[in-house]
Amino acid sequence: MNHLFSLEQKVAIVTGGNGGIGKGIARGFASMGADVAIVARNSQKTESAVNEIQQEFGVPLDCYLTSPMKKRFNRWLKKFAGSWVVSISW
């Protein structure tokens, strides 16, 4: 399906992407070539999800935790300004 719909050079931000439906959405974006940022509260669960998706699809992923997230998230948005596609809150 990648040849029909590509998100290469785009960025997807998925809150709650460390499990359940949010993780499925993050995997879907990654499968289409998007760089994915997972924003969530549980650091161990988030790092595990990032590693799993990154190994499966080989696309850049990052994770941000809700408490120390604001500065890092703003830096990340500036880094990818103009290339992000969508923000999903779950």
N, C-alpha and C positions, 0 to 999 in steps of 0.2 A: 504494500500500500504506500510505502515511502515515495514511489514514483508518481503517485497521484496527488499526494498532499505532503508537502515538506515544510518543516518549521526550522530548517537549518538557518543559522545566523540570527535566530530569534531567541528571546528569553521568556520563560514562563515562571511565574511566581505562584507557588501553591502553598497556602496556609493549611495546616493540619495534614500535610502531605506525608506524614510518617506512618500512617496506618489506614486501613479500611479504604473507603472510597477516595479520599484525598491521595493516598499512595497510588491507587489505581490511575488516578488522573495524572499524577507526576510521571508514572511509567508510560502512559499514553503519549504525553508530550515528549518524553525522552525517546520513545520509539520513532517519533517523527523527526528527530534530530535537534530538538530545541535544547538550549542550555536551561537547566532547571534550578530554581532556588526553592528549597523547602523551608518554610517557616513554621516552627512548632515549639511546644513547651518542654517536652521530654528529650533531653540531650542524647541519652543512650539510644532511645528508639529512633530518633531523627538521624543520628550518625549511622545507625544500622541500615535504615532505609536508603540513605544516600549511597552508602557503599554497595548495597545490593543492586540498586538501579544503575549506578555507574559501571559496575562490573558487567551487567547484562547488556547495556546499550553503548557504553564507551563514550558518553557525552559528559561535558562538564556539569557537575552538580555542586551545590553548596548548601549549607544549612545555617539557619539563624534561629536563635532562641528568643523567646518573647522578652525576657528581661534585659539582656545586654544587646538586643537586636537593633535598636534604633540607629545608632551611629554606623554600624556595619551595613545595615540595610540601605541607608542613604548613600554610603560610599558605593555600594553595589549598583544601585540605581543610576548613579552618575556614570559609573564605568560602562554600563550598557545602555545609556540614554539613546533613545531613538530606535532601539532594536527589540524592545520587549513587546510581547504579543498580548498577554492576558494575565490577569491576576484572579486566582480562584480562591475563595474563602470557603472553608469547609468546617 
